[in-house]
Amino acid sequence: MAGTELEVDARGLLCPLPVLRLARALRAAPAGSLARLLATDPAAAQDVATFCRERSCRLLETGESGGVYSFLVVKDA
């Protein structure tokens, strides 16, 4: 699945919905899958970091542009 990136658009949603959408997108995805979460809730930064620590995922990249936060996550197992 190299090169394939799921996009999870959670803009306009508040905690915990962005991370729940990310979890649902990764649930059926194979190991090595990438998912980019887009969110407007600033709390998503802490939520995604916690999600990755508690699940078999790694946070590869974060960013913010125009009030939209972006998180690139890889599913390890």
CYANA upper distance limits for C-alpha pairs under 8 A (distance plus 0.5 A):
  1 MET  CA     32 GLY  CA      7.56
  1 MET  CA     33 SER  CA      6.88
  2 ALA  CA     32 GLY  CA      7.90
  2 ALA  CA     33 SER  CA      7.89
  4 THR  CA     33 SER  CA      7.62
  4 THR  CA     34 LEU  CA      7.25
  5 GLU  CA     33 SER  CA      7.40
  5 GLU  CA     34 LEU  CA      5.32
  5 GLU  CA     35 ALA  CA      5.85
  5 GLU  CA     36 ARG  CA      7.32
  6 LEU  CA     25 ALA  CA      8.06
  6 LEU  CA     33 SER  CA      8.30
  6 LEU  CA     34 LEU  CA      6.63
  6 LEU  CA     35 ALA  CA      4.95
  6 LEU  CA     36 ARG  CA      6.61
  7 GLU  CA     35 ALA  CA      6.22
  7 GLU  CA     36 ARG  CA      5.41
  7 GLU  CA     37 LEU  CA      6.63
  7 GLU  CA     38 LEU  CA      8.15
  8 VAL  CA     21 ARG  CA      7.31
  8 VAL  CA     22 LEU  CA      6.75
  8 VAL  CA     25 ALA  CA      7.69
  8 VAL  CA     35 ALA  CA      7.42
  8 VAL  CA     36 ARG  CA      6.48
  8 VAL  CA     37 LEU  CA      5.19
  8 VAL  CA     38 LEU  CA      6.69
  9 ASP  CA     37 LEU  CA      6.58
  9 ASP  CA     38 LEU  CA      5.51
  9 ASP  CA     39 ALA  CA      7.24
 10 ALA  CA     17 LEU  CA      7.90
 10 ALA  CA     18 PRO  CA      5.61
 10 ALA  CA     21 ARG  CA      7.68
 10 ALA  CA     37 LEU  CA      7.47
 10 ALA  CA     38 LEU  CA      6.12
 10 ALA  CA     39 ALA  CA      5.40
 10 ALA  CA     40 THR  CA      7.94
 11 ARG  CA     18 PRO  CA      8.40
 11 ARG  CA     38 LEU  CA      6.52
 11 ARG  CA     39 ALA  CA      4.82
 11 ARG  CA     40 THR  CA      5.50
 11 ARG  CA     41 ASP  CA      8.05
 11 ARG  CA     68 VAL  CA      7.83
 12 GLY  CA     39 ALA  CA      7.47
 12 GLY  CA     40 THR  CA      6.32
 12 GLY  CA     41 ASP  CA      7.71
 13 LEU  CA     17 LEU  CA      6.59
 13 LEU  CA     18 PRO  CA      6.86
 13 LEU  CA     39 ALA  CA      7.72
 13 LEU  CA     40 THR  CA      7.69
 13 LEU  CA     41 ASP  CA      7.33
 14 LEU  CA     18 PRO  CA      7.31
 14 LEU  CA     40 THR  CA      8.47
 14 LEU  CA     41 ASP  CA      6.17
 15 CYS  CA     19 VAL  CA      7.95
 15 CYS  CA     41 ASP  CA      7.52
 15 CYS  CA     43 ALA  CA      7.11
 15 CYS  CA     44 ALA  CA      7.22
 15 CYS  CA     47 ASP  CA      8.37
 16 PRO  CA     20 LEU  CA      6.76
 16 PRO  CA     44 ALA  CA      8.37
 16 PRO  CA     47 ASP  CA      8.06
 17 LEU  CA     21 ARG  CA      6.58
 18 PRO  CA     22 LEU  CA      6.84
 18 PRO  CA     37 LEU  CA      8.07
 18 PRO  CA     39 ALA  CA      7.01
 18 PRO  CA     44 ALA  CA      7.24
 19 VAL  CA     23 ALA  CA      6.62
 19 VAL  CA     44 ALA  CA      7.58
 19 VAL  CA     47 ASP  CA      7.00
 19 VAL  CA     48 VAL  CA      6.71
 19 VAL  CA     51 PHE  CA      7.82
 20 LEU  CA     24 ARG  CA      6.71
 21 ARG  CA     25 ALA  CA      6.72
 22 LEU  CA     26 LEU  CA      6.79
 22 LEU  CA     35 ALA  CA      8.04
 22 LEU  CA     37 LEU  CA      7.10
 23 ALA  CA     27 ARG  CA      6.44
 24 ARG  CA     28 ALA  CA      8.17
 25 ALA  CA     29 ALA  CA      7.59
 25 ALA  CA     35 ALA  CA      8.23
 26 LEU  CA     30 PRO  CA      8.41
 26 LEU  CA     33 SER  CA      8.14
 26 LEU  CA     35 ALA  CA      7.83
 26 LEU  CA     75 LYS  CA      7.54
 29 ALA  CA     33 SER  CA      6.71
 29 ALA  CA     75 LYS  CA      8.42
 30 PRO  CA     75 LYS  CA      7.99
 30 PRO  CA     77 ALA  CA      7.98
 31 ALA  CA     74 VAL  CA      8.45
 31 ALA  CA     75 LYS  CA      5.74
 31 ALA  CA     76 ASP  CA      5.66
 31 ALA  CA     77 ALA  CA      5.22
 32 GLY  CA     74 VAL  CA      6.47
 32 GLY  CA     75 LYS  CA      5.78
 32 GLY  CA     76 ASP  CA      6.18
 32 GLY  CA     77 ALA  CA      7.93
 33 SER  CA     74 VAL  CA      6.09
 33 SER  CA     75 LYS  CA      5.93
 33 SER  CA     76 ASP  CA      8.41
 34 LEU  CA     72 LEU  CA      7.36
 34 LEU  CA     73 VAL  CA      6.14
 34 LEU  CA     74 VAL  CA      4.99
 34 LEU  CA     75 LYS  CA      7.05
 35 ALA  CA     71 PHE  CA      8.50
 35 ALA  CA     72 LEU  CA      6.26
 35 ALA  CA     73 VAL  CA      5.76
 35 ALA  CA     74 VAL  CA      6.92
 36 ARG  CA     70 SER  CA      7.15
 36 ARG  CA     71 PHE  CA      5.96
 36 ARG  CA     72 LEU  CA      4.98
 36 ARG  CA     73 VAL  CA      6.83
 37 LEU  CA     69 TYR  CA      8.43
 37 LEU  CA     70 SER  CA      6.14
 37 LEU  CA     71 PHE  CA      5.62
 37 LEU  CA     72 LEU  CA      7.04
 37 LEU  CA     73 VAL  CA      8.42
 38 LEU  CA     68 VAL  CA      6.99
 38 LEU  CA     69 TYR  CA      6.18
 38 LEU  CA     70 SER  CA      5.28
 38 LEU  CA     71 PHE  CA      7.24
 39 ALA  CA     44 ALA  CA      7.37
 39 ALA  CA     68 VAL  CA      6.18
 39 ALA  CA     69 TYR  CA      5.67
 39 ALA  CA     70 SER  CA      7.11
 40 THR  CA     44 ALA  CA      8.41
 40 THR  CA     67 GLY  CA      6.56
 40 THR  CA     68 VAL  CA      5.35
 40 THR  CA     69 TYR  CA      6.40
 41 ASP  CA     69 TYR  CA      8.28
 42 PRO  CA     69 TYR  CA      7.93
 43 ALA  CA     47 ASP  CA      6.87
 44 ALA  CA     48 VAL  CA      6.32
 44 ALA  CA     69 TYR  CA      8.48
 45 ALA  CA     49 ALA  CA      6.83
 45 ALA  CA     69 TYR  CA      8.37
 46 GLN  CA     50 THR  CA      6.68
 47 ASP  CA     51 PHE  CA      6.54
 48 VAL  CA     52 CYS  CA      6.65
 48 VAL  CA     59 LEU  CA      8.29
 48 VAL  CA     71 PHE  CA      8.26
 49 ALA  CA     53 ARG  CA      6.84
 49 ALA  CA     59 LEU  CA      7.44
 50 THR  CA     54 GLU  CA      6.70
 51 PHE  CA     55 ARG  CA      6.49
 51 PHE  CA     57 CYS  CA      8.35
 52 CYS  CA     56 SER  CA      7.13
 52 CYS  CA     57 CYS  CA      5.28
 52 CYS  CA     58 ARG  CA      5.96
 52 CYS  CA     59 LEU  CA      6.89
 52 CYS  CA     73 VAL  CA      8.41
 53 ARG  CA     57 CYS  CA      7.68
 53 ARG  CA     58 ARG  CA      8.05
 56 SER  CA     75 LYS  CA      6.58
 56 SER  CA     76 ASP  CA      5.72
 56 SER  CA     77 ALA  CA      6.05
 57 CYS  CA     73 VAL  CA      7.05
 57 CYS  CA     74 VAL  CA      6.02
 57 CYS  CA     75 LYS  CA      4.96
 57 CYS  CA     76 ASP  CA      5.71
 57 CYS  CA     77 ALA  CA      7.98
 58 ARG  CA     73 VAL  CA      6.10
 58 ARG  CA     74 VAL  CA      5.90
 58 ARG  CA     75 LYS  CA      7.20
 58 ARG  CA     76 ASP  CA      7.61
 59 LEU  CA     71 PHE  CA      7.56
 59 LEU  CA     72 LEU  CA      6.52
 59 LEU  CA     73 VAL  CA      5.10
 59 LEU  CA     74 VAL  CA      7.17
 60 LEU  CA     71 PHE  CA      8.10
 60 LEU  CA     72 LEU  CA      5.96
 60 LEU  CA     73 VAL  CA      6.17
 60 LEU  CA     74 VAL  CA      7.53
 61 GLU  CA     70 SER  CA      8.37
 61 GLU  CA     71 PHE  CA      6.21
 61 GLU  CA     72 LEU  CA      5.50
 61 GLU  CA     73 VAL  CA      7.81
 62 THR  CA     69 TYR  CA      7.81
 62 THR  CA     70 SER  CA      5.98
 62 THR  CA     71 PHE  CA      5.05
 62 THR  CA     72 LEU  CA      6.94
 63 GLY  CA     69 TYR  CA      6.19
 63 GLY  CA     70 SER  CA      5.54
 63 GLY  CA     71 PHE  CA      7.17
 64 GLU  CA     68 VAL  CA      5.98
 64 GLU  CA     69 TYR  CA      4.85
 64 GLU  CA     70 SER  CA      6.51
 65 SER  CA     69 TYR  CA      7.16
